[in-house]
Amino acid sequence: MDGASGAPSLPLPLPLLVHDLGTRSDDSQTQFSICNQALSTAAIDLLRDFRCFDTPQGWVLALDPASLHTFLWRPQDCKRISLPTAKEDFPRSCKCLLSSNPSLSDCVVLVLNLDTPQMLVCQMSRQRMGLFQLRHQV
């Protein structure tokens, strides 16, 4: 933590991408600094014990596999937005997308299962998360 501001300090200059590769037992995240074009592996206390999913919009979706508590985190300023508790663990292989700025009430958080035609949908305005089965019609 940065003592002056209370915000967690990040090992690399911004902007950066945070990836939870799930291969280390010390709760570390692999970060790629776009500015320095360098990799760094470090533990981010806020994300300890959480599975992390990056979004194209620069936010990280964090899921606690034990409690299924979820939140969005923006590495640039350490802003955190609480989400509803998930009903089940996220798929092993998935992609997270945001429909718009998550600070807006009309934002929808999508977690797409890359192995089956399913997606989790969280509507920020309703503060609930639901599972939807996608159907393919020819």
C-alpha positions as CSV (number, residue, x, y, z in Angstrom):
1,M,0.0,0.0,0.0
2,D,1.1,3.5,-0.7
3,G,1.1,5.1,2.8
4,A,0.3,8.6,1.6
5,S,-2.8,8.0,-0.5
6,G,-3.9,4.6,0.9
7,A,-4.0,3.2,-2.6
8,P,-2.1,0.0,-3.4
9,S,1.2,0.6,-5.2
10,L,1.7,-1.1,-8.5
11,P,5.1,-2.5,-9.5
12,L,5.1,-1.2,-13.1
13,P,4.2,2.2,-14.6
14,L,0.8,2.6,-16.1
15,P,-0.8,1.6,-18.4
16,L,-0.5,-2.1,-17.7
17,L,-2.5,-5.3,-18.2
18,V,-3.0,-7.7,-15.3
19,H,-3.3,-11.4,-15.9
20,D,-3.9,-14.1,-13.3
21,L,-2.3,-17.1,-15.0
22,G,-3.3,-19.5,-12.2
23,T,0.1,-21.2,-12.2
24,R,1.6,-19.9,-9.0
25,S,0.7,-20.7,-5.5
26,D,1.7,-17.3,-4.0
27,D,-1.4,-15.4,-5.3
28,S,0.7,-13.3,-7.7
29,Q,-0.5,-11.6,-10.9
30,T,1.5,-11.2,-14.0
31,Q,1.5,-7.7,-15.2
32,F,2.5,-6.4,-18.6
33,S,3.6,-2.7,-18.8
34,I,2.7,-1.3,-22.2
35,C,5.0,1.7,-21.6
36,N,8.0,-0.4,-20.7
37,Q,7.1,-3.5,-22.7
38,A,8.1,-5.6,-19.7
39,L,6.6,-8.4,-17.6
40,S,6.5,-8.3,-13.8
41,T,5.0,-10.9,-11.4
42,A,3.9,-9.5,-8.1
43,A,1.2,-10.0,-5.5
44,I,-1.5,-7.2,-5.5
45,D,-3.0,-7.4,-2.0
46,L,-6.5,-6.3,-3.2
47,L,-6.5,-9.3,-5.6
48,R,-5.1,-11.9,-3.2
49,D,-7.1,-15.2,-3.4
50,F,-9.2,-13.8,-6.3
51,R,-9.4,-15.1,-9.9
52,C,-8.9,-12.2,-12.2
53,F,-10.2,-11.5,-15.7
54,D,-9.1,-8.5,-17.7
55,T,-11.5,-6.6,-19.9
56,P,-10.9,-4.8,-23.2
57,Q,-12.0,-1.6,-21.4
58,G,-9.1,-1.7,-18.9
59,W,-11.0,-3.0,-15.9
60,V,-10.3,-6.3,-14.0
61,L,-13.1,-8.5,-12.9
62,A,-12.2,-10.2,-9.6
63,L,-13.9,-13.3,-8.3
64,D,-13.3,-14.9,-4.9
65,P,-13.7,-18.7,-5.6
66,A,-14.5,-19.4,-1.9
67,S,-17.3,-16.8,-1.3
68,L,-18.1,-16.0,-5.0
69,H,-17.8,-12.3,-4.1
70,T,-17.1,-10.2,-7.2
71,F,-15.9,-6.7,-8.0
72,L,-14.5,-4.6,-10.8
73,W,-11.1,-3.0,-10.3
74,R,-9.4,-0.3,-12.4
75,P,-5.6,-0.5,-12.1
76,Q,-5.1,3.1,-13.3
77,D,-6.6,4.6,-10.1
78,C,-7.4,1.5,-8.0
79,K,-11.2,2.3,-8.3
80,R,-13.3,-0.6,-7.1
81,I,-16.9,-1.3,-7.9
82,S,-18.7,-4.0,-6.0
83,L,-20.8,-6.5,-7.9
84,P,-23.4,-9.0,-6.7
85,T,-22.2,-12.3,-5.4
86,A,-22.1,-14.9,-8.2
87,K,-24.3,-18.0,-7.9
88,E,-21.4,-20.3,-9.1
89,D,-17.7,-20.2,-10.0
90,F,-16.9,-18.7,-13.3
91,P,-15.9,-21.2,-16.1
92,R,-12.2,-22.1,-16.3
93,S,-12.0,-20.6,-19.8
94,C,-14.0,-17.4,-20.2
95,K,-13.9,-13.8,-21.4
96,C,-15.2,-10.7,-19.6
97,L,-16.7,-7.7,-21.4
98,L,-18.4,-4.5,-20.3
99,S,-21.2,-2.9,-22.3
100,S,-20.2,0.6,-21.2
101,N,-18.5,2.5,-18.4
102,P,-19.2,0.5,-15.2
103,S,-19.8,3.7,-13.2
104,L,-23.1,4.1,-15.3
105,S,-26.2,2.3,-14.1
106,D,-26.9,0.9,-17.6
107,C,-23.6,-1.0,-17.8
108,V,-23.8,-4.8,-18.2
109,V,-21.0,-7.1,-17.3
110,L,-20.8,-10.2,-19.5
111,V,-18.8,-13.3,-18.7
112,L,-18.7,-15.5,-21.8
113,N,-18.0,-19.2,-21.4
114,L,-15.5,-20.1,-24.1
115,D,-16.2,-23.8,-23.9
116,T,-20.0,-23.9,-23.9
117,P,-22.8,-21.6,-25.2
118,Q,-23.4,-19.9,-21.9
119,M,-22.8,-16.5,-20.5
120,L,-23.2,-14.8,-17.1
121,V,-24.8,-11.4,-17.2
122,C,-24.7,-8.8,-14.4
123,Q,-26.9,-5.7,-14.8
124,M,-25.4,-3.0,-12.7
125,S,-28.8,-1.3,-12.2
126,R,-30.4,-4.4,-10.8
127,Q,-27.3,-5.7,-8.9
128,R,-28.0,-9.3,-9.8
129,M,-26.1,-11.9,-11.8
130,G,-27.8,-14.5,-14.0
131,L,-26.7,-17.4,-16.2
132,F,-28.0,-17.6,-19.7
133,Q,-27.9,-20.5,-22.2
134,L,-27.2,-19.3,-25.7
135,R,-29.0,-21.0,-28.6
136,H,-27.7,-21.2,-32.0
137,Q,-30.3,-21.2,-34.8
138,V,-29.4,-21.9,-38.4
